[in-house]
Amino acid sequence: MDATETVGARIARYRKLRGMTQEKLAAAANVSRSMLAQVERGHSSASTVWVGSVARGLGVDSSRLYGSEEAEQVLNVLPILRRSLAAVDLADPDLEPLPLDQLRALSGKVAVWRRDARYRKITEVLPDLIDQLLIAGEHGQPVYGMLCAAFRAANTVAHKSGFTDLSLTATERMEWAATRSGDPLLLATTHYVKSATLARVGASGQALRLLLRAMSEMEAFVDEDETAAAVYSLLHMRAGTIAAAAGDADAARSHLAEAEVLARRFGDRIVYDSPVGPANVKLYQVCAEVDLGEPGRAREIAAATHLPDEMPAERKAYFWVDAARAHLLAGDVDAAVDALAESRLASPEHFRSSPAVKNVIRTTAQQQRVAGHGLRALANAAGIQD
């Protein structure tokens, strides 16, 4: 296994090619210099939002920092995504429409597959589902809600496959559909998704402005509406992790504390196809504390977190990857390997497709010096060749 090609190693290489010191790059990317040094040395593995900020500071696409993986799988997914996102006003007029109940059932399945990281299942049906929904305009606003969910699934697959441009297109399509759905909470949820996409390409300032605007627009009815409070908490969680990637500890913890207070009102459940509740807030807190360079806080939160059985597989997988990042930053390589094994158990497909997982594995291997059998098996499961 090539343990030298971590994101940190690539960042250091691009930084030196551009004649930048760590101080200069940290200032350009709006991240902390200490965290940058930890990532470059292979002592830490950063979040996708943090990497997006550094990529912007270097003037490169973030995909350059992750490298390319699984070319055959990528080539298979690419035409499916392009067809799914091609247009919203050029539907085939000769297409035989499916009954609304059938479309609703398939849309529900796609939403579950997205939350459980069943990406291959999504790509099998997504283009045809979107085609069908685009000709189902006679059913009005409910169809636009299903279209928004379909475009969200496209965004997830695009992100996991490393297609940043298609991920941005998918979130624009989500916004288009959500606006036509007449549901302000669906639109706010779309902004929660879109802000992450913006942050991953280094547009963290725009992402935070989008989130703050969305919060302002729904503030008036949060106290009376439990579902609105749940969506509001999502916006705070996202703002918290984006602020953390920028090294703003006060803002990050303030947003996450507000999300935690709100979460006590509605508990752990799914709202607008998104997990919400106290357990989910803990997951965001772990991610934020690692990006803030506080492994002790992150590990303490992770150790006290109970993942509900009904929590989507993708969120469980993310939690264990962030826990592994915390252990790495603390220098506990064995615990990092154990956490990576839990992430694989939670969602094998997410484990294999996620660039973030591959980077954590490579960073772990760099710290372990000689990769043990357990780490090598995880590397093979993630598609990293010896």
NORFENKA-V280444 format. One record per backbone hydrogen bond with DSSP energy under -0.5 kcal/mol. NH is the residue of the N-H (numbers start at 1). CO is the residue of the C=O. If there is no record, write none. Layout:
nh-><NH NH>
co-><CO CO>
This chain:
nh-><2 3 6 10 11 12 13 14 15 16 17 18 19 20 25 26 27 28 29 30 31 36 37 38 39 40 41 42 43 44 51 52 53 54 55 56 57 58 59 60 64 65 65 66 67 74 75 76 77 78 79 80 81 82 83 84 85 86 86 93 95 97 103 104 105 106 107 108 109 110 111 112 113 114 115 116 117 118 119 122 123 124 125 125 126 129 130 131 132 133 134 135 135 136 139 140 142 143 144 144 145 146 147 148 149 150 151 152 153 154 155 156 157 158 159 160 161 162 163 164 167 168 169 170 171 172 173 174 175 176 177 178 179 180 181 181 182 182 183 184 187 188 189 190 191 192 193 194 195 196 197 198 199 200 201 201 202 203 204 207 208 209 210 211 212 213 214 215 216 217 218 218 219 221 222 225 226 229 230 231 232 233 234 235 236 237 238 239 240 241 242 243 244 245 246 247 248 249 252 253 254 255 256 257 258 259 260 261 262 263 264 264 265 266 266 267 269 269 271 274 276 281 282 283 284 285 286 287 288 289 290 291 292 293 294 298 299 300 301 302 303 304 305 307 308 311 314 316 317 318 319 320 321 322 323 324 325 326 327 328 329 330 331 332 333 336 337 338 339 340 341 342 343 344 345 346 347 351 352 353 354 358 359 360 361 362 363 364 365 366 367 368 369 370 371 376 377 378 379 380 381 382 383 384 385>
co-><385 1 4 6 7 8 9 10 11 12 13 14 16 15 21 22 23 24 25 26 26 32 33 34 35 36 37 39 38 38 47 48 49 50 51 52 53 54 55 55 61 61 62 62 63 70 71 72 73 74 75 76 77 78 79 80 81 82 83 91 92 95 99 100 101 102 103 104 105 106 107 108 109 110 111 112 114 113 117 118 119 120 121 122 122 125 126 127 128 129 130 131 132 133 136 137 139 140 140 141 141 142 143 144 145 146 147 148 149 150 151 152 153 154 155 156 157 159 158 162 163 164 165 166 167 168 169 170 171 172 173 174 175 176 177 178 178 179 178 182 183 184 185 186 187 188 189 190 191 192 193 194 195 196 197 198 199 198 202 203 204 205 206 207 208 209 210 211 212 213 214 215 215 218 219 221 224 225 226 227 228 229 230 231 232 233 234 235 236 237 238 239 240 241 242 244 243 247 248 249 250 251 252 253 254 255 256 257 258 259 260 261 262 262 263 263 267 276 274 271 269 277 278 279 280 281 282 283 284 285 286 287 288 290 289 294 295 296 297 298 299 300 302 305 306 308 115 312 313 314 315 316 317 318 319 320 321 322 323 324 325 326 328 327 331 332 333 334 335 336 337 338 339 340 341 342 343 347 348 349 350 354 355 356 357 358 359 360 361 362 363 364 365 368 369 372 373 374 375 376 377 378 380 379 383>
